[in-house]
């Protein structure tokens, strides 16, 4: 039953033209190779505390000396230089990535006029970390996003590696903003599968607003076959969730089956992609938004914490 069509979705949710946001963009890839002494590396990390503590995990070392000695050695390893060259091959001078961030933040500022644009830093870490987001700073470990042809890849399953490509960097950042509790309000007492599905669905709905021309398959890390199969078989998926009474269960093992990382949701079909509950949650939120399009702003939708209300009002019933 799992069929495939080409991924031909059009741009959606395109906000009216607004004043373009310019981001402060700092490329640190070459800086790591410029240290002639360990003291220079210490000084660098003193100026980039988040990079030191989050990306390079200072807390994982018993003392500063071991931390600095190891990284000084790593940064002068020929393999690290090869990784830098490969990163430059994929991302060039970073201008395209900067433009994509500027588009996303321009749209974000349209929906959230008071949003403060973070400074963006890019770096290579030797596959230590991928992405960090705070109120004032966004750091991208570019070497995590070199794609299928990379010589060095993140240590994870291949189906997860699909999301670590050049075109997933900005969508990934927007998803992190979309799942943040300061934007995406939820009921902490609701532990149901449905609550998780809707929370993730709201995050994807948010991210799609920021990047309206990015394909759903990229946001999800699905192949074109998987995303089209999910669309074509919504009724099959829906019937399974109803028959198995998935929505209102709270057991951890049920959430693992339908929401957590897995290559396939075999309970539905051996061709059904993993995290299918997240995709269904996104469809519920989409339907809820369309049912209330005349009165519901993005901010109001994101502040709706009642997952059951969203589910009921959406009238999502694929046939």
Secondary structure as GFF3:
##gff-version 3
##sequence-region A 1 319
A	DSSP	beta_strand	25	27	.	.	.	ID=ss1
A	DSSP	three_ten_helix	31	33	.	.	.	ID=ss2
A	DSSP	alpha_helix	38	47	.	.	.	ID=ss3
A	DSSP	alpha_helix	49	50	.	.	.	ID=ss4
A	DSSP	pi_helix	51	55	.	.	.	ID=ss5
A	DSSP	three_ten_helix	58	60	.	.	.	ID=ss6
A	DSSP	alpha_helix	64	75	.	.	.	ID=ss7
A	DSSP	alpha_helix	78	91	.	.	.	ID=ss8
A	DSSP	alpha_helix	95	111	.	.	.	ID=ss9
A	DSSP	beta_strand	119	123	.	.	.	ID=ss10
A	DSSP	beta_strand	131	133	.	.	.	ID=ss11
A	DSSP	beta_strand	137	141	.	.	.	ID=ss12
A	DSSP	three_ten_helix	142	145	.	.	.	ID=ss13
A	DSSP	alpha_helix	158	161	.	.	.	ID=ss14
A	DSSP	three_ten_helix	166	168	.	.	.	ID=ss15
A	DSSP	alpha_helix	169	179	.	.	.	ID=ss16
A	DSSP	alpha_helix	193	210	.	.	.	ID=ss17
A	DSSP	alpha_helix	216	220	.	.	.	ID=ss18
A	DSSP	alpha_helix	224	232	.	.	.	ID=ss19
A	DSSP	alpha_helix	234	243	.	.	.	ID=ss20
A	DSSP	alpha_helix	252	258	.	.	.	ID=ss21
A	DSSP	alpha_helix	276	291	.	.	.	ID=ss22
A	DSSP	alpha_helix	298	303	.	.	.	ID=ss23
A	DSSP	alpha_helix	307	314	.	.	.	ID=ss24
###
